[in-house]
């Protein structure tokens, strides 16, 4: 089931830094939000759809509800894909947008794939980890102008870019891309912390919060399995519990393609690894015996994600995630096959670590 969520007001999706009025003065927002935010919103919405009280669910008084959405604080029995940015095209169609692949660089009037090259071939020394055999170099082409401020591209264009059978066709045209301003704007608002016992404002508790106001027809695109929702309805989402509309839309099909033993993984959602940007024990956990070798990485700066645990009324531990859009290049002996659907050590069930296969013919 694919669901499109549109706001009725601004949204607040805080990043991973703890925030309390008086201890820190500014709360920044992430967009799209972490999958954990969507998981919590769906659980609360399901309880409401069944006409039950959220307090009863938290106190463990609704075992029949727990069978469907899981116990508070535990992994849910349903699975998520997303959230992604979606743009409504018409009444029944929503176009999904994904982060631009980190190995795409502006050349001419489009984005082209960076070229994997061995450092020794360029006559340079690096301090890269030993397993990274290749550097990713900018293609040698006339760059007429740069459009680096593009941040998202149509999912269809990203998939075509990744899965093309020819390096020359690994191109994303600018008309398939959007900037942040095309999709949403950030609004800063000020507030003052409250002393609920004294029923007055707190002294020295001025704070600033960053809200997200999406452009018309822009919302969140998610896929849900093993959870039945109404065809359409309302739910509360994000900080301050603002209402949002949701409706089921036509599913998005990712075409199957032949992937060579020289391939790359594009991370459509953030991923967490026990050794920062990679698994400490190697890749056999995700690829099975005789896993492929990681030989190159296009990796932006990490993202810190945490949040607030409503069940225990405490801040969650902040983790450093590999950001969405990252691209990992591999070399194997055969066509790849994952033994797990998501490539992450945390949050696979709720949508972290979702990947799309790509070809890396330049490594052949």
C-alpha positions as CSV (number, residue, x, y, z in Angstrom):
1,X,0.0,0.0,0.0
2,X,1.4,3.4,-1.0
3,X,0.2,6.5,0.9
4,X,0.6,10.2,0.2
5,X,0.5,12.6,3.1
6,X,-0.1,16.3,2.7
7,X,0.0,18.8,5.6
8,X,-2.8,21.1,6.7
9,X,-0.3,23.5,8.3
10,X,3.5,23.7,8.7
11,X,5.5,20.7,9.9
12,X,8.2,20.5,12.6
13,X,10.6,17.5,12.3
14,X,13.5,18.1,14.7
15,X,17.0,16.8,13.9
16,X,18.9,14.5,16.3
17,X,20.2,17.1,18.7
18,X,18.5,17.3,22.2
19,X,16.4,20.4,22.6
20,X,14.7,21.9,25.7
21,X,13.7,25.5,26.1
22,X,16.4,27.0,28.3
23,X,19.2,24.5,27.4
24,X,19.4,25.2,23.7
25,X,17.8,28.0,21.9
26,X,17.1,26.6,18.4
27,X,15.5,23.4,17.0
28,X,16.3,22.7,13.4
29,X,14.1,20.5,11.1
30,X,14.9,17.6,8.8
31,X,12.9,17.1,5.6
32,X,11.9,14.5,4.8
33,X,11.7,13.3,8.4
34,X,13.3,10.1,9.8
35,X,11.3,6.9,9.3
36,X,10.8,6.6,13.1
37,X,8.6,9.7,12.9
38,X,6.3,8.1,10.4
39,X,6.2,4.8,12.4
40,X,5.0,6.7,15.5
41,X,2.4,8.7,13.6
42,X,0.9,5.5,12.0
43,X,0.7,3.8,15.4
44,X,-1.1,6.7,16.9
45,X,-3.4,7.0,13.9
46,X,-4.3,3.3,14.0
47,X,-5.2,3.5,17.7
48,X,-7.5,6.5,16.9
49,X,-9.1,4.7,13.9
50,X,-10.1,1.9,16.2
51,X,-11.7,4.4,18.6
52,X,-9.3,3.7,21.5
53,X,-7.3,5.9,23.8
54,X,-3.6,6.3,23.3
55,X,-3.1,6.2,27.1
56,X,-4.6,2.7,27.2
57,X,-2.3,1.5,24.4
58,X,0.8,2.9,26.2
59,X,-0.3,1.2,29.4
60,X,-0.6,-2.2,27.7
61,X,-4.4,-2.4,28.0
62,X,-5.0,-3.1,24.3
63,X,-3.4,-6.5,23.4
64,X,-5.5,-6.8,20.2
65,X,-4.1,-3.5,19.0
66,X,-0.5,-4.5,20.0
67,X,-0.8,-7.6,17.7
68,X,-1.2,-5.2,14.7
69,X,1.1,-2.3,15.5
70,X,3.4,-3.8,18.1
71,X,4.0,-2.9,21.7
72,X,5.1,0.7,22.6
73,X,8.8,1.1,22.2
74,X,9.2,-2.3,20.4
75,X,9.8,-3.0,16.7
76,X,6.5,-2.9,14.8
77,X,5.2,-6.0,12.9
78,X,4.5,-3.8,9.9
79,X,7.2,-2.5,7.6
80,X,7.8,0.9,5.9
81,X,9.5,2.2,2.8
82,X,10.3,5.9,3.0
83,X,9.4,8.6,3.7
84,X,10.2,10.2,0.4
85,X,9.2,13.5,-1.0
86,X,6.2,13.2,-3.3
87,X,4.7,15.7,-5.7
88,X,1.1,15.3,-6.8
89,X,0.8,15.3,-10.6
90,X,-3.0,14.8,-10.7
91,X,-5.8,13.3,-8.6
92,X,-4.4,9.8,-8.8
93,X,-0.7,10.2,-9.6
94,X,2.2,11.2,-7.3
95,X,5.7,11.7,-8.6
96,X,8.4,10.5,-6.1
97,X,11.6,12.5,-5.7
98,X,14.8,11.0,-4.4
99,X,18.1,12.7,-3.2
100,X,20.5,13.3,-6.1
101,X,23.1,10.5,-6.1
102,X,26.3,11.7,-4.4
103,X,28.4,10.4,-7.3
104,X,26.5,12.7,-9.8
105,X,28.2,16.0,-10.8
106,X,27.0,18.9,-12.9
107,X,28.4,18.8,-16.4
108,X,27.0,21.0,-19.2
109,X,23.3,21.0,-18.6
110,X,22.9,17.7,-16.8
111,X,24.4,15.6,-14.1
112,X,26.9,12.8,-15.0
113,X,28.4,10.0,-13.0
114,X,31.9,10.6,-11.5
115,X,34.6,8.4,-13.0
116,X,36.2,5.7,-10.7
117,X,40.0,5.9,-11.2
118,X,42.8,4.2,-9.3
119,X,44.9,6.8,-7.4
120,X,48.1,5.4,-8.8
121,X,46.9,6.1,-12.3
122,X,46.6,9.8,-11.4
123,X,49.9,9.8,-9.6
124,X,48.5,10.9,-6.3
125,X,48.8,9.7,-2.7
126,X,45.7,9.5,-0.4
127,X,44.9,8.6,3.2
128,X,41.8,6.7,2.2
129,X,41.2,3.3,3.9
130,X,43.0,0.5,2.2
131,X,39.9,-1.3,0.9
132,X,39.0,1.8,-1.2
133,X,40.8,1.1,-4.5
134,X,39.3,3.9,-6.5
135,X,38.8,7.6,-6.3
136,X,35.8,9.2,-7.9
137,X,36.9,11.9,-10.4
138,X,34.9,14.5,-12.2
139,X,34.4,13.6,-15.9
140,X,36.5,15.6,-18.4
141,X,33.9,17.6,-20.2
142,X,33.1,21.2,-20.9
143,X,31.1,22.6,-17.9
144,X,29.0,25.5,-19.2
145,X,27.4,26.3,-15.9
146,X,26.8,24.7,-12.6
147,X,23.5,23.8,-10.9
148,X,24.9,22.4,-7.6
149,X,21.9,23.7,-5.7
150,X,19.7,21.0,-7.2
151,X,19.1,18.5,-4.4
152,X,16.4,16.1,-5.6
153,X,15.5,14.3,-8.8
154,X,12.5,12.2,-10.0
155,X,12.8,8.6,-8.9
156,X,12.4,7.5,-12.5
157,X,15.4,9.6,-13.5
158,X,17.5,8.3,-10.6
159,X,16.7,4.7,-11.4
160,X,17.5,5.1,-15.0
161,X,20.8,6.8,-14.1
162,X,21.7,4.0,-11.8
163,X,20.7,1.0,-13.9
164,X,21.7,2.1,-17.4
165,X,23.8,-0.5,-19.2
166,X,26.2,2.2,-20.6
167,X,28.3,4.7,-18.6
168,X,27.7,7.3,-21.3
169,X,24.0,7.1,-20.6
170,X,24.4,7.6,-16.8
171,X,22.8,11.1,-17.1
172,X,20.2,13.0,-15.1
173,X,18.8,16.0,-17.0
174,X,18.2,19.2,-15.1
175,X,14.5,19.2,-16.0
176,X,14.1,16.1,-13.8
177,X,15.6,17.9,-10.8
178,X,14.3,20.3,-8.2
179,X,15.9,22.6,-5.6
180,X,14.9,22.8,-2.0
181,X,13.0,26.0,-2.7
182,X,11.0,24.2,-5.4
183,X,9.7,21.8,-2.8
184,X,9.5,23.5,0.6
185,X,10.7,26.6,2.5
186,X,12.0,26.9,6.1
187,X,10.3,29.2,8.5
188,X,11.8,30.3,11.8
189,X,9.5,31.0,14.7
190,X,10.2,32.1,18.2
191,X,8.5,30.9,21.5
192,X,9.0,31.0,25.2
193,X,9.1,28.0,27.5
194,X,6.2,27.6,29.9
195,X,6.2,26.8,33.7
196,X,3.1,24.7,33.9
197,X,3.0,24.5,37.7
198,X,3.2,28.3,38.1
199,X,1.0,28.8,34.9
200,X,3.4,31.5,33.5
201,X,6.3,31.9,31.2
202,X,9.7,30.6,32.3
203,X,12.5,33.1,32.7
204,X,15.3,33.0,30.2
205,X,13.6,30.3,28.1
206,X,13.3,32.0,24.7
207,X,13.8,29.5,21.9
208,X,13.6,29.3,18.1
209,X,12.1,26.5,16.1
210,X,12.4,25.8,12.3
211,X,9.3,24.7,10.6
212,X,8.8,23.3,7.1
213,X,6.2,24.8,4.8
214,X,5.8,22.6,1.7
215,X,4.9,24.0,-1.7
216,X,1.5,23.3,-3.1
217,X,1.0,19.6,-4.1
218,X,4.1,18.5,-2.2
219,X,4.0,15.9,0.6
220,X,5.4,12.7,1.9
221,X,5.4,9.5,0.0
222,X,5.5,6.2,1.9
223,X,4.8,2.5,1.3
224,X,3.4,0.3,4.1
225,X,3.1,-3.5,4.4
226,X,1.1,-5.6,6.9
227,X,-0.9,-2.6,8.1
228,X,-4.4,-1.8,6.9
229,X,-5.4,1.9,6.8
230,X,-8.6,3.6,5.6
231,X,-8.6,4.8,2.0
232,X,-8.1,8.3,3.2
233,X,-8.1,10.2,6.5
234,X,-6.3,12.4,8.9
235,X,-3.4,11.9,11.3
236,X,-1.1,13.9,13.5
237,X,2.5,14.2,12.4
238,X,5.6,15.9,13.7
239,X,6.3,18.3,16.5
240,X,3.2,20.1,18.0
241,X,1.0,17.4,16.5
242,X,-0.2,19.3,13.4
243,X,-2.9,17.5,11.3
244,X,-2.1,16.0,7.9
245,X,-4.3,14.5,5.2
246,X,-3.4,11.0,3.8
247,X,-4.8,9.0,1.0
248,X,-3.8,5.8,-0.8
249,X,-2.3,6.3,-4.3
250,X,-1.2,4.0,-7.1
251,X,1.9,1.9,-6.3
252,X,5.3,2.8,-7.7
253,X,7.0,-0.1,-9.6
254,X,10.8,-0.2,-9.7
255,X,11.7,-2.0,-13.0
256,X,13.9,-5.1,-12.7
257,X,17.2,-5.0,-14.5
258,X,20.3,-7.1,-14.9
259,X,23.0,-6.0,-12.5
260,X,26.6,-6.9,-13.2
261,X,29.2,-8.1,-10.7
262,X,30.6,-4.6,-10.8
263,X,27.8,-2.7,-9.2
264,X,26.8,0.2,-6.8
265,X,24.3,0.6,-4.1
266,X,22.4,3.9,-3.8
267,X,20.9,4.6,-0.4
268,X,17.4,6.0,-0.8
269,X,17.0,6.5,3.0
270,X,19.7,6.9,5.7
271,X,21.5,3.9,7.1
272,X,23.3,3.2,10.3
273,X,26.5,1.0,10.6
274,X,28.3,-0.1,13.7
275,X,31.6,1.2,12.3
276,X,30.4,4.6,11.2
277,X,30.1,4.4,7.4
278,X,30.6,0.6,7.0
279,X,30.0,-2.6,8.9
280,X,32.8,-3.5,11.3
281,X,32.6,-7.2,10.4
282,X,32.5,-6.8,6.7
283,X,29.6,-7.1,4.2
284,X,28.8,-10.8,4.5
285,X,25.9,-9.9,6.9
286,X,24.1,-8.3,3.9
287,X,25.5,-10.3,0.9
288,X,26.1,-13.8,2.5
289,X,29.2,-15.9,2.0
290,X,31.9,-14.6,-0.4
291,X,30.6,-11.0,-0.3
292,X,31.7,-8.4,-2.9
293,X,34.5,-5.9,-2.1
294,X,33.8,-2.2,-1.4
295,X,36.1,-0.3,-3.7
296,X,34.8,3.3,-3.8
297,X,32.4,5.5,-1.9
298,X,30.6,8.8,-2.7
299,X,29.7,9.9,0.8
300,X,28.4,13.3,2.0
301,X,28.7,14.4,5.6
302,X,27.0,12.2,8.2
303,X,23.6,13.0,9.6
304,X,22.9,12.9,13.4
305,X,19.5,11.5,14.1
306,X,17.9,10.9,17.5
307,X,14.5,12.3,18.7
308,X,12.3,12.1,21.8
309,X,11.0,8.9,23.3
310,X,7.4,9.7,24.3
311,X,7.0,6.4,26.1
312,X,9.8,7.0,28.5
313,X,9.8,10.8,28.3
314,X,13.5,11.0,27.5
315,X,15.8,11.9,24.6
316,X,16.8,9.0,22.3
317,X,20.4,8.2,21.8
318,X,21.7,10.2,18.8
319,X,23.3,8.1,16.1
320,X,25.4,9.1,13.1
321,X,23.8,7.9,9.9
322,X,25.1,7.5,6.3
323,X,22.9,10.1,4.6
324,X,20.4,9.3,1.8
325,X,21.9,9.8,-1.6
326,X,25.2,8.1,-0.7
327,X,26.6,5.6,-3.3
328,X,28.8,2.6,-2.6
329,X,30.8,0.9,-5.4
330,X,31.4,-2.9,-5.2
331,X,33.3,-5.5,-7.1
332,X,32.2,-9.1,-6.8
333,X,32.5,-12.5,-8.6
334,X,28.8,-12.8,-9.5
335,X,25.7,-10.8,-9.8
336,X,24.8,-9.4,-6.3
337,X,22.0,-10.6,-4.1
338,X,21.1,-9.3,-0.7
339,X,20.2,-11.6,2.1
340,X,18.4,-8.8,3.9
341,X,16.1,-6.3,2.2
342,X,17.6,-3.3,3.9
343,X,21.3,-2.4,4.4
344,X,21.5,-1.0,7.9
345,X,22.2,-2.2,11.4
346,X,19.3,-0.2,12.9
347,X,15.7,0.5,11.9
348,X,15.4,-1.8,8.9
349,X,11.7,-2.5,9.7
350,X,10.7,1.2,9.8
351,X,12.5,2.2,6.6
352,X,16.2,2.9,7.2
353,X,18.8,1.5,4.8
354,X,16.6,1.2,1.7
355,X,18.8,0.8,-1.4
356,X,18.5,0.7,-5.2
357,X,20.9,-1.3,-7.3
358,X,23.0,0.3,-9.9
359,X,25.6,-0.8,-12.5
360,X,29.3,0.3,-12.2
361,X,30.6,-0.6,-15.6
362,X,33.5,1.8,-15.3
363,X,35.1,-0.7,-12.9
364,X,35.1,-3.5,-15.4
